[in-house]
Amino acid sequence: MHYGEIKDCDIANGPGVRVSLFVSGCTNHCENCFQPQTWDFCYGQPFTEETEEKILSMLAPAYIKGLTLLGGEPFEPKNQERLLPFVRRVREIYPNKTIWAFSGFTYEELCDKSSYANCEYTSELLSLIDVLVDGRYVERLRNISLRFRGSENQRLIDLVKTRQKGSVVLWDK
């Protein structure tokens, strides 16, 4: 897996100050994507053990509220394979920090066993995430007043409450 950028003081991609990892690789190719260079799975730098350690260190300060995974597409099967062990470590080391993920795939697609995006890592990866911002960016539904998303079809899903209830619960904080 490769990544295009790591932001250590991001306030745009989740609540509070966060560390954001922009992974490379995306097959969704949304029209007018804000980072089309990240469609290439080899864009940027390789995600190495040193990269993991760097991010884990960035997450340490008390003012950092959590980790956000974006792209590209974190839920590309190739990316899930590498992200899962890393997200497990984040959850183990920082159990009180939140983990957000942005995906062009919908929650339903990610849960559908016949979907391209659903692979052997998806269920566990979703189980480690607190909030999923789902859905492809749709230019005609663009709305700059939306919090943490770009188009009206995208949802902020509280995965903790969704797992408890057994159906989608939107994040409303």
Salt bridges, closest charged atoms under 4 A:
GLU52 OE2 - ARG82 NH1 2.70
GLU52 OE1 - ARG89 NH1 2.78
GLU53 OE2 - ARG89 NH1 2.90
GLU108 OE1 - ARG155 NH2 2.61
GLU109 OE1 - ARG136 NH1 3.04
GLU124 OE2 - ARG88 NE 2.69
ASP130 OD2 - ARG91 NH2 2.82
ASP134 OD2 - ARG155 NH2 2.54
